């Protein structure tokens, strides 16, 4: 006991690692990695996180617009009654980039052949917490081939369409194989308390070429054309420690899409109402691009470094109200008067960092007794009626059995020793099982290291991914 207390004056044992930004986990888009429904955002997947997504929409038309060589509608062809589906695979790289492959159409020449492509995005800036993020990205898709010698282009709905051509007579054609864009996203913490669960909000604005802007001159394709601008917003509800529910609305350059996504430990399901801005004509729809439609999505996110490879969705960090920092009232003056009157035997001064975040000055006498200031009262003389304030993990079942601490969507593992900390170097970031959780003041979210008070003056380090030897 005496040795442990004397060690308090040795210094502070803290470690700070470089940490990525803490912004809400974004859902999977229909075809191109993370984002909203059909538009990108400024954030990217965390490093080595892998997502696989399947999506599709139902389409039923009694007749379909046919065009001539100039791109003008001249007649109606057979109707459509089909479910169009897509798949994609994405991966996060170094918390800075995201890349993947999109599979959109497979078949023989009569159906347009194979349409697939790649996509990627580089995060230029993302806030630590609230604020603006910026990214640049692109999509590249192969062209459909109908075996008739003409050059075709991919469209925004993912299926091969023989009306989308590289050139028309007297009219600009499609140039949608490569779509480059820039995008900004504002991340804002929502409202906590009341009837709604904790929530975050995101607002996105971007502009792109290729698929975001081409096709504005063709009547059957161009309704809702926004000259390359796209925008959207979402609200992310923290339903539980392992799940987030997201409601979204966007304009992808042509269509207004609305939808919802539920993410439970990286397993995601969603539903969308696509092209909701297009009117219902009295004579029935004749274009797939101008008809509202119902879409569905299923996706899974895999985190190789996480237990069970499950990716828990994250939210912006919540800091409890400042009132939790108010220390307990000092002892009554009648107790303080019982001080030790011989300064020569007090020993060197040190401090204890309590779980309340308050440093308490102490001295250790030559006899091993602990004295607390400012009048250097003997702790031994104050027991059992007076104890140090705060909640500590020692004695708790989860602490004694070395359980993993699930905090802010990640699993933290217990280190092998305890040590003192200077309260001025740490900041309270939450509570676990009634015990305060701290991190280094300069740390950024998502946190890699947290500190939990084991007992008075001694702390335990918990680290993301750390595992003790058997």
Secondary structure as GFF3:
##gff-version 3
##sequence-region A 1 470
A	DSSP	alpha_helix	2	6	.	.	.	ID=ss1
A	DSSP	three_ten_helix	7	10	.	.	.	ID=ss2
A	DSSP	beta_strand	49	67	.	.	.	ID=ss3
A	DSSP	beta_strand	73	93	.	.	.	ID=ss4
A	DSSP	beta_strand	97	105	.	.	.	ID=ss5
A	DSSP	three_ten_helix	109	111	.	.	.	ID=ss6
A	DSSP	beta_strand	115	125	.	.	.	ID=ss7
A	DSSP	beta_strand	131	141	.	.	.	ID=ss8
A	DSSP	beta_strand	178	189	.	.	.	ID=ss9
A	DSSP	beta_strand	199	208	.	.	.	ID=ss10
A	DSSP	three_ten_helix	210	212	.	.	.	ID=ss11
A	DSSP	beta_strand	229	240	.	.	.	ID=ss12
A	DSSP	beta_strand	243	251	.	.	.	ID=ss13
A	DSSP	beta_strand	256	264	.	.	.	ID=ss14
A	DSSP	beta_strand	267	274	.	.	.	ID=ss15
A	DSSP	three_ten_helix	288	290	.	.	.	ID=ss16
A	DSSP	beta_strand	293	303	.	.	.	ID=ss17
A	DSSP	three_ten_helix	307	309	.	.	.	ID=ss18
A	DSSP	three_ten_helix	322	325	.	.	.	ID=ss19
A	DSSP	alpha_helix	333	336	.	.	.	ID=ss20
A	DSSP	three_ten_helix	343	345	.	.	.	ID=ss21
A	DSSP	beta_strand	349	353	.	.	.	ID=ss22
A	DSSP	beta_strand	359	364	.	.	.	ID=ss23
A	DSSP	beta_strand	370	372	.	.	.	ID=ss24
A	DSSP	beta_strand	377	378	.	.	.	ID=ss25
A	DSSP	alpha_helix	379	382	.	.	.	ID=ss26
A	DSSP	alpha_helix	397	400	.	.	.	ID=ss27
A	DSSP	beta_strand	405	407	.	.	.	ID=ss28
A	DSSP	beta_strand	410	419	.	.	.	ID=ss29
A	DSSP	three_ten_helix	423	425	.	.	.	ID=ss30
A	DSSP	beta_strand	426	432	.	.	.	ID=ss31
A	DSSP	beta_strand	435	440	.	.	.	ID=ss32
A	DSSP	beta_strand	449	455	.	.	.	ID=ss33
A	DSSP	beta_strand	458	464	.	.	.	ID=ss34
###
